């Protein structure tokens, strides 16, 4: 075998330009696949470490559950570490409408310091010794108005706790309590807040002694528990999948858990980065083009040495010896190309993670690291090896079939047809003999031609599919679903639904700001609906973990709109042609309401389900409201009439609240009668000009500083979408560039090989009078034919994929109540760009391949034939 290894190396040296081009493309492809995937994964890991240090490493906190359920969760085999505290309700700051959660300092496990460690927090000060002492965290101090150094201060606030009796009836405990602040809980990395990390709104939590050793602070029947835990025997990236499963096992309900959303979301990004690396379509296209390139080049190289191979067969070489030469050459390319590609890819990853590092890494003292992902490495190596192996199969089979007679035979393998085809005659008559020959040249080596065209076709698919405006259309529609206004201020986790109100003078101030087009205030409250259990969908009861043997009493959104807003925002979504006045006025003494009677299940069924089994217009339903009677809050049951029912797409295109659930909407003229007051806790703002960034930021700053609530900023979400699209475009441009290079190399080598095999024919025609201009015309038509066929097939493939993309989106969003999400739009600009790029690439490739023949003397060319 030694002699055949040497011969294989000699063929590599003899074709060093082609071999070098193959090697460079293999190195570039391997390095690109590794670096693109591992930069994303490394950045995701670094971000997860930042969130872990900032928000703690716990996975979930199940809140406000009974002691029995808490103990069952603690014993679950899926749970590793767990700790618990007593849930004592909320402390309410009536001055600004904020609230903070009140817990016991210790739980059943008496393990409180690990509880704080798990949350990435430290305690400064003392531990509460009784229920007259309290420890507050920094968010609590801010909400309660005791920022700075609160230790030693006395505070007095309302303590409120809602709870459910065994029969399903809801009760409310409320009493004013006085505490002395003895400690403060702080984050270890204080510089990282929700605005910097983009995390969810932070909870304010305070701690007192609790219900131990004969002390009590709330009624015994109101006492519930929170359990904080980490799941066992599961990769951290998969932890979020257990949050709802554990809740469902013990019928805790969807409202009974607070996952460490910031940390788990960062871990999910790691999983997402890995999944994307496995399914990136543009990478698959690049891999396919590399397979085609290696196949084409090996096919060309070994086809040019058929006589030499047949001579080896004549002197006694076996078929397996000849095949070994091809395999050895491919093996060398694979080993050298993949090894260098891996090293280059890791180097690029190192540069990428440092250049693209997030600013939060410095605050949390996290150094950017290269995370060598074994999955990416193994996947890339396997794909590369398999790609080169697939590309080698046909040349190995073909070369192995070469016989001894090839060395003494001068006959052409492809015999000329005795009669010209009708298509050929038409082209010759219309365009001339030389242009006809240019088109005919493509069919001399059909396989090489088809492969060259296919590489360009794939490039066209990437250009048209990636840069199609339909992706922007999808982003715009998604933004419309989740961000209907430029700014929306609404009650968040830190707001008390009973006392939080936006002062009217601040609403007027915002309305009068220069950048504001319109600003509307509303009231979005919470109530309960009370109904016989047999009238409610069983799936709803199970999904939300609702207790109660005979009655269902569960939370719903109670919303008040101005009548003009009802006409503009709500009426278009009413079923059965109902209009605004159907819910503006009373009927038989009952307040009329519009009802959204559906909830969306994103975990199991991915579709909508009814809440009331058979709700219809005219039905009388009972609402449990918290009525403000002077300084007291009373629970009242009030009957209202269903005046209209809303369509399912209210949840997507309407002004629905998230998450989905029963919504009761009525005129704000009815607020006083239902709640005992009239006020606003929700504000929506639209700008005059979204591009007037400086003035718009003034509005945003004023809202942030003066309205202590959760904010939804459309521009922030738009920036995230824009950055994601920019990243896709950057990666796609690299991909397209590599594919174009492969296509150009493939076309160049195919044309050059075809010309070399036809050099006797070409120089004979030159001797018979063919000019250099005619020869150039012949080759130019060959290039244009390559381009035209590639453009047609590229547009066809991209159009097909875009049509399927539209179908997929339309089918996916039907589950959101949207009957028709989007239409197909042909990407004309992208098709034109693809056509121009393809034409230029083909012409340049052919011109380069033809340059040795253009000015060569006929006599020299004739001498080169043999």
C-alpha positions, 0 to 999 in steps of 0.5 A: 500500500505504500506505493499507492499512498505515494501515488495519491500524494503525488496526485494531490501535489499535481492538483495542489490548487484544487486540493487546496481549495477543497481543504480551505473550504473544509477548514472554513466550514468546520471553523464556522460551524463550531464558532457560531454554535459555541459563541452562542452557547458560551454567551448563554452559559456566561449569562446563566452564571450572572443570573445565578449569582444575582437571583440565586440557584433555586429552581422554584418556589411554590407559594401559599399552599397548605402544610400537607401539600408542602410536605408532599412536595418536599418528599417528592423524588424529583426534589433535591434540596428544599426549604420552607417559610410560612406565608403570612400575607401582604403588608400594604402601603396605602400611600403608593399602592405597593405591597410586600410579601410577609413570611416567617424568618424560619420554616418547618426545617429551621434552615433560613440561612440556606434559604437566603443563600439559595436566593443569592442574598445576605442578611445584615442585622439581627434575626426577628425574635418575635412578631413585633420585629421584622427583616426587610429586603431592599425592594420591600424597603423601597415599597414601604418608603423606608429606604436608606438605613431602616434598621431601628425604625418602627413601621406600621402597615396593614397586614392582609391575607386572603384564604380559602375555607375547606368548602371553597369559600374565600375569606379576607383577613385585614389588620394594621400591624406595627414592627421594628426593623431589625435587619435588612436582606441584600443581594450579593451583587447589588449593581444588577437590577431588573432594568439592567438584566432585563429580568422580570419585576422583582418581588419585595419580601419581608420576614417576621418570627411567624406562627411558632412557640405559641406566637401567632400573627394571622388566624390559624386557618389562614396560615399557608406555606412557601417551599423553595427547592431545587430539583434532583437528578435533572440537568439544570437546563431541563429544570423548568420542565418540572415546575408545572409537572410537580404543581399538577401532581399535587394539585397546587394550581398555576397561580401557586408557584414562582419559578426563579424565572430569571435564572431558569430563563437563562438556562433555557437560553442555553438549551435553546442555543444548543437546539438551534445549533442542531437545527440551523437550516443555513448550516445544513445548506452549507454542509450540503454544499461542502459535500457537493464541492468535495464530490465534484472536485474528486470526480473531476480530479480522478476523471482526469487520470483515467488513463493513468489509473488504467495503466496501473490496472494493466500492470497488475493493480487491484481494484481495491488498490485503486480505490484505496488511493481515492479513500486515502486522499479523502482521508487526508483532506478530512483529518487535516481539514477537520483538525485545523478547522476545530482549532481555528473554530475554538480560536474564533470562539475565544475572540467572539465571547470577549468581543460580544461579552455582556456588560452584566458580566463585569458587575457580577464579576464573571469572566467570559469563558469558552464553553467547549460543548461536546455536543457541538464538537462531536456533531461537527466532526461527525457531520464533516466526516460523513460529508466527506465520506458521502462525497467520496462514495461515487468517485471510489465506485467509478474509479474502481470500475476503470478497466485496462482498455482505457489506457489504449482506447482513444474513443470518447465515452460520450458518443455524439448523436447522429441527429441534432435535437429539435431544441438544439437546432432551435437554439443554433438557428436563433442564437448561432452555432457558437452560442449553441455550443456554449449551451451544449457544453453543459450537457457533456458532463451532466453530473458536474453541471447539475451539482454546480447549479445545485450549489448556486440554487442553495445560495439563492434559497438562503438569500431569499428565505433569510432576507424575506420581508415576511420574517419582519412581518411575523415580528411586527404581528407578534409585537402587535399581539404582546405590545399594543402600545408604546408604553403600558403601565399596569399593576405588577407583582409589587402592587396592591390591587385594592389600593394602587391608583395612578394620581390624575394629576400625573395622568394629565402631566403625561397627556400634555407632554410634547412627545405623547400622541395619546394617553388613556387611563383605565382600571384593571382589577381582580375579582372572583367568579362564583358558580356551581361546580357542574357549570364549569369546565372540568379541565379548567378546574384541574388545570388551575388546581381549584379546591371546593366540593360544590362551588367554584370560586376563582380569580378573574380579571375585572376591567373598566373601560370608558365608553369610547374605548369600549366602542373602539377596542372591545366592540369589534371582538363581540360575537353575535353583532353585539355593540357598545350600548349592549354593555353600557346600560343596565338590564332589569337592574343588572349591570351588563358585562362583556365576557371573555370565556376562554383560557389558553393552555400552553403546556399540554394541549396548546389550544383554547378551552372554555371556562363556563361550559354553556355561557350565553348572552343574558345569563346572570353570573355572580362576581365576588368583589372587594368593595371599599366601604370608607376605610374598610374593604368588604367582600361582596357578591354581586350578580351581573348580566352577560351582555356580550361574549368576546371572540377567541382572538381577543386574547391575541389581537384584542386588548387582553390581559396576560396570562389568559383567563376569564375577563369581565369588562364593563363601562367605568360608569359602573365602577363606583357601584361595583367597587365603591370608588372610581380610579385608574391603575392602568395607563397606556401611552402612544408616541407621536413619532417613534423615532423621536428617541430623545423626547420619548425617553423623557416620557419613559423616564417620567413614567418610571420615576412617578408611577410605581408599577410594572412597565411594558416598553414596546421599543425595548421589545423591538430592540430585542427583535432587531438584535436577534434579526441582526444576529441572524443576518450576520450569520447568514451573510457568512453562510451565503459568502461561504456557499457562494465561494463554494459555488464559484469554485465548483463552477470554475473547476467544472468549466475549466475541466470541460474546456480541458477535455474539449481542448482538441475540439476548441483549437480545431475550431480555432484553426478552422476560423473561430475567433477569440471573440466567438470563443468568448461568446461560446463560454459566456453563453455557458456562464449565462446558462448556468446562471439562468438555470440556477436562478430559476431553481433557486427562486422555485426552492425559496418560493416553496419554502416561504409558502410552507413557512406561511402555512406553518404560521397560519396553522400555529396561530389558529390555536391563539384564536387567529383564523388567518395570521399572514399572507405569502408575499413574493420577495422581489428585491431578494430575488433580484439581488440573488439573480444579479449575484448569481449572474456575476458569480457565474460570469467571473467563474467562467472568465477565470476558467477561460483565461488560459485559452483566450490568448493562446496560440493555436499551434501551442494549443494543438501541441498541448493536446497530446 
